[in-house]
Amino acid sequence: MPTDHAGPTENTDNLRLTDIAVPTESASDAAPQPAVAGQRWLEFAQIDNVRDLGGLPVTTGGSTRFGVLFRSSTLQQATAADLDLLLGTHGLRTVIDLRLPDEVEREGYGLIGPADVTIANLPIRKSPQSSLAARDLVPDKSRVDLVDLYRQLLSGSGEHIVEAVRLIIDPDRSSLLFHCAAGKDRTGVLAAVLLDAVGVVPEAIAHDYALTNERMRRVRDRLDDLPSYAGLPPVSTGILAVEPGVMLRFLENLRTEYGGAAKWLLANGVSEPELDRLGAVLVDPTA
């Protein structure tokens, strides 16, 4: 296995997102199923929170491409059938693992580890100098300011987010999947930066973030049985809360402090041609 190491919105928690043209699918406990064209949720036997980042509306017209980039919860318990679907039907070539080093060491990769796929461990953390232990990412899992947590994760992970962009724009790496544990917080921050940078409308980004609610009970049940994630609160509380208003406030702060994700990426080392390439890879202007 080749491995790389490497203006303000009010009352946003109650904002209606039903008018955003973002296709959704209901959760299922069924065996892995081949993708249907235009379907965002991808069904696997032992991976709970996987969706295609295609089909999201872009401010300049068009929408994000299907089949290029996927977001997910942990892959470590994927079955052989799950792996066949990922590598075969979805053409997976690259996995971007956003977990911290102690999570990777303790939890591993399961069947995806020796598979014919490149794994790049690019941890998303609060500070490059912070603890590398997962337990220190959120010391009190039942009480957490998610907007502030996401701000810290962004500030502490510039180098790795830039590396992720460079993998995504490399034509030899597609298709790609990025994941953390639940596929919500660290995965949500990277998804928000990528989507905002190419012009996806904020409400669609927040809607995509909130879709994790449909799988959170399954995600929690799986993580609760794993050594790295003991002590999780009930669904919809603390670190397991998923509110679209959280993501909208994070994006508003990103625009206020940096001028948006595109300017943040440029300030952290992405070049103008690389940013243009990211848009070309992720956006279909005719869709």
C-alpha positions as CSV (number, residue, x, y, z in Angstrom):
1,M,0.0,0.0,0.0
2,P,1.5,3.3,-1.0
3,T,1.1,5.8,1.9
4,D,1.8,9.5,2.0
5,H,2.6,11.2,5.3
6,A,2.8,14.0,5.2
7,G,-22.7,39.7,5.9
8,P,-24.0,38.1,9.3
9,T,-26.9,35.6,9.4
10,E,-29.4,35.8,12.2
11,N,-31.2,32.8,13.8
12,T,-29.3,30.4,11.6
13,D,-30.1,27.3,13.6
14,N,-33.7,27.7,12.4
15,L,-32.8,28.6,8.8
16,R,-34.9,26.6,6.3
17,L,-32.8,24.7,3.8
18,T,-35.5,22.8,2.0
19,D,-35.4,25.0,-1.0
20,I,-31.8,24.2,-1.7
21,A,-31.4,21.8,-4.7
22,V,-29.4,19.2,-2.8
23,P,-30.6,15.6,-3.4
24,T,-30.9,13.4,-0.3
25,E,-31.4,9.8,0.3
26,S,-32.7,7.9,3.4
27,A,-30.5,5.9,5.6
28,S,-30.3,2.1,5.1
29,D,-28.8,-0.9,7.0
30,A,-28.8,-2.9,3.8
31,A,-25.8,-4.6,2.1
32,P,-23.6,-2.4,0.0
33,Q,-25.4,-1.1,-3.1
34,P,-24.0,0.2,-6.4
35,A,-24.4,3.9,-6.9
36,V,-27.3,5.4,-8.8
37,A,-26.5,8.3,-11.0
38,G,-27.1,11.5,-9.1
39,Q,-27.4,9.8,-5.7
40,R,-25.6,11.5,-2.8
41,W,-25.8,8.8,-0.2
42,L,-23.7,5.7,-0.8
43,E,-24.7,2.5,1.0
44,F,-22.2,0.1,2.5
45,A,-22.5,-2.8,5.0
46,Q,-20.1,-1.5,7.6
47,I,-19.4,2.2,6.7
48,D,-22.1,4.4,8.0
49,N,-21.8,8.0,6.7
50,V,-20.6,8.1,3.1
51,R,-21.8,10.5,0.5
52,D,-20.8,11.9,-2.8
53,L,-20.0,15.6,-2.8
54,G,-21.6,16.0,-6.3
55,G,-24.8,17.8,-7.1
56,L,-24.3,20.9,-4.9
57,P,-25.3,24.2,-6.5
58,V,-22.5,26.8,-7.3
59,T,-23.1,30.5,-7.1
60,T,-21.7,31.1,-10.7
61,G,-23.8,28.4,-12.2
62,G,-23.6,24.7,-12.5
63,S,-23.0,22.2,-9.6
64,T,-20.3,20.0,-8.2
65,R,-19.4,16.9,-10.1
66,F,-20.5,13.4,-9.0
67,G,-18.0,10.6,-8.7
68,V,-14.9,12.8,-7.9
69,L,-14.9,13.3,-4.1
70,F,-16.5,11.5,-1.3
71,R,-16.8,12.2,2.5
72,S,-17.1,9.5,5.0
73,S,-16.9,8.2,8.6
74,T,-14.1,5.7,9.5
75,L,-13.4,2.9,7.0
76,Q,-11.7,0.5,9.5
77,Q,-14.6,-2.0,9.6
78,A,-15.4,-2.1,5.9
79,T,-16.2,-5.5,4.6
80,A,-14.7,-7.1,1.5
81,A,-17.9,-6.3,-0.3
82,D,-17.6,-2.7,0.8
83,L,-14.0,-2.6,-0.5
84,D,-15.0,-4.0,-3.8
85,L,-17.7,-1.3,-4.2
86,L,-15.3,1.5,-3.2
87,L,-12.4,0.4,-5.5
88,G,-14.5,-1.0,-8.3
89,T,-17.8,0.8,-8.8
90,H,-16.5,4.1,-7.4
91,G,-13.0,3.9,-8.7
92,L,-11.4,4.9,-5.4
93,R,-7.7,5.6,-5.7
94,T,-6.9,7.9,-2.7
95,V,-8.0,8.0,0.9
96,I,-7.3,11.2,2.9
97,D,-7.4,10.2,6.6
98,L,-7.9,13.2,8.8
99,R,-7.6,11.2,12.1
100,L,-4.9,11.9,14.6
101,P,-1.8,9.6,14.8
102,D,-2.9,7.9,18.0
103,E,-6.3,7.1,16.4
104,V,-4.6,5.6,13.4
105,E,-2.2,3.5,15.6
106,R,-5.0,2.3,17.8
107,E,-7.8,1.8,15.3
108,G,-5.9,1.0,12.1
109,Y,-7.3,0.7,8.6
110,G,-8.8,-2.8,8.4
111,L,-9.1,-4.2,4.9
112,I,-8.5,-0.8,3.3
113,G,-4.9,-0.9,4.6
114,P,-3.3,-3.4,2.3
115,A,-5.7,-2.5,-0.6
116,D,-4.5,-1.0,-3.9
117,V,-5.2,2.6,-2.8
118,T,-3.0,5.5,-1.6
119,I,-3.6,6.5,2.0
120,A,-2.5,10.0,3.1
121,N,-2.7,10.7,6.8
122,L,-3.3,14.4,7.1
123,P,-4.5,15.1,10.6
124,I,-6.9,17.9,11.3
125,R,-6.2,19.3,14.8
126,K,-6.5,22.4,16.8
127,S,-2.8,23.4,16.6
128,P,0.3,21.9,15.0
129,Q,1.8,22.0,18.5
130,S,-1.2,20.5,20.3
131,S,-1.5,17.0,21.7
132,L,-1.7,14.2,19.1
133,A,-4.1,12.3,21.3
134,A,-7.7,12.0,20.2
135,R,-9.0,12.4,23.8
136,D,-7.5,15.9,23.9
137,L,-9.2,17.1,20.7
138,V,-12.5,17.6,22.7
139,P,-11.8,17.1,26.4
140,D,-15.5,17.4,27.4
141,K,-17.5,15.6,24.7
142,S,-20.8,16.5,26.3
143,R,-20.2,20.3,26.2
144,V,-18.5,21.9,23.2
145,D,-18.7,25.1,21.2
146,L,-18.6,23.6,17.7
147,V,-18.2,26.9,15.9
148,D,-15.1,27.6,18.0
149,L,-13.8,24.1,17.6
150,Y,-14.0,24.4,13.8
151,R,-12.2,27.7,14.0
152,Q,-9.4,26.1,15.9
153,L,-9.3,23.1,13.6
154,L,-9.0,25.4,10.6
155,S,-6.2,27.5,12.3
156,G,-4.2,24.4,13.3
157,S,-4.5,22.5,10.0
158,G,-3.5,24.8,7.2
159,E,-0.6,22.7,5.9
160,H,-2.6,19.5,5.8
161,I,-5.6,21.2,4.1
162,V,-3.3,22.5,1.4
163,E,-1.9,19.0,1.0
164,A,-5.4,17.7,0.6
165,V,-6.2,20.2,-2.1
166,R,-3.1,19.2,-4.0
167,L,-4.1,15.5,-3.9
168,I,-7.6,16.4,-5.1
169,I,-6.3,18.3,-8.1
170,D,-3.9,15.5,-9.1
171,P,-5.5,13.7,-12.0
172,D,-3.7,10.4,-11.0
173,R,-5.4,10.5,-7.5
174,S,-9.1,10.5,-8.5
175,S,-11.5,9.4,-7.2
176,L,-10.8,10.4,-3.6
177,L,-12.4,9.9,-0.2
178,F,-11.7,11.8,3.0
179,H,-12.7,10.8,6.4
180,C,-12.2,11.1,10.2
181,A,-14.1,9.1,12.8
182,A,-17.7,10.2,12.6
183,G,-17.3,12.0,9.3
184,K,-18.8,15.2,10.8
185,D,-16.3,17.6,12.4
186,R,-12.9,17.3,10.9
187,T,-14.4,16.0,7.7
188,G,-17.0,18.8,7.9
189,V,-14.3,21.5,8.1
190,L,-12.4,20.1,5.1
191,A,-15.6,19.7,3.1
192,A,-16.6,23.3,4.0
193,V,-13.3,24.8,2.9
194,L,-13.3,22.9,-0.4
195,L,-16.9,23.6,-1.3
196,D,-16.7,27.3,-0.3
197,A,-13.5,27.7,-2.2
198,V,-15.2,26.6,-5.5
199,G,-18.3,28.7,-4.9
200,V,-20.9,26.3,-3.5
201,V,-23.7,28.3,-1.9
202,P,-23.4,28.4,2.0
203,E,-26.8,27.0,2.6
204,A,-26.0,23.9,0.5
205,I,-22.7,23.4,2.4
206,A,-24.7,23.6,5.7
207,H,-27.3,21.2,4.3
208,D,-24.7,18.7,3.4
209,Y,-23.1,19.0,6.8
210,A,-26.5,18.4,8.5
211,L,-27.2,15.3,6.5
212,T,-25.0,13.4,9.0
213,N,-28.0,13.6,11.3
214,E,-29.5,10.9,9.3
215,R,-26.7,8.5,10.2
216,M,-25.6,9.8,13.6
217,R,-27.2,7.0,15.6
218,R,-25.5,4.3,13.6
219,V,-22.2,6.3,13.7
220,R,-22.4,6.6,17.5
221,D,-23.2,3.0,18.0
222,R,-20.1,2.0,16.0
223,L,-17.7,4.5,17.6
224,D,-18.9,3.6,21.1
225,D,-17.5,0.1,20.6
226,L,-14.1,1.4,19.6
227,P,-11.3,2.2,22.1
228,S,-10.5,5.7,20.9
229,Y,-14.0,7.1,21.3
230,A,-15.2,6.0,24.8
231,G,-17.6,8.3,26.6
232,L,-19.6,9.7,23.7
233,P,-22.7,11.7,24.7
234,P,-26.2,10.8,23.4
235,V,-27.0,11.6,19.8
236,S,-27.7,15.3,19.1
237,T,-25.8,16.5,22.1
238,G,-22.3,17.8,22.7
239,I,-19.8,16.6,20.1
240,L,-22.6,14.6,18.4
241,A,-24.8,17.6,17.7
242,V,-25.3,18.4,14.0
243,E,-27.0,21.8,13.4
244,P,-26.8,23.6,10.0
245,G,-26.5,26.9,11.8
246,V,-23.2,25.8,13.2
247,M,-21.8,25.4,9.7
248,L,-23.3,28.7,8.5
249,R,-21.7,30.6,11.4
250,F,-18.4,28.9,10.7
251,L,-18.6,30.0,7.0
252,E,-19.6,33.5,8.0
253,N,-16.6,33.7,10.3
254,L,-14.4,32.4,7.4
255,R,-15.7,35.2,5.2
256,T,-15.4,37.9,7.8
257,E,-11.8,36.9,8.9
258,Y,-10.3,35.8,5.6
259,G,-12.6,36.8,2.8
260,G,-13.7,33.2,2.3
261,A,-12.1,29.8,1.8
262,A,-10.5,30.7,-1.5
263,K,-8.6,33.6,0.0
264,W,-7.7,31.4,3.1
265,L,-6.2,28.8,0.8
266,L,-4.2,31.3,-1.1
267,A,-2.9,32.8,2.2
268,N,-1.9,29.3,3.3
269,G,0.2,28.4,0.2
270,V,-2.2,27.3,-2.6
271,S,-1.4,29.1,-5.9
272,E,-3.9,30.8,-8.2
273,P,-3.4,28.0,-10.8
274,E,-4.0,25.4,-8.2
275,L,-7.2,27.1,-7.0
276,D,-8.4,27.3,-10.6
277,R,-7.6,23.6,-11.0
278,L,-9.6,22.8,-7.9
279,G,-12.7,24.5,-9.4
280,A,-12.2,22.7,-12.7
281,V,-12.0,19.3,-10.9
282,L,-14.9,19.8,-8.6
283,V,-17.4,21.9,-10.6
284,D,-19.4,21.1,-13.7
285,P,-20.5,24.6,-15.0
286,T,-23.0,23.0,-17.4
287,A,-24.8,20.8,-14.8
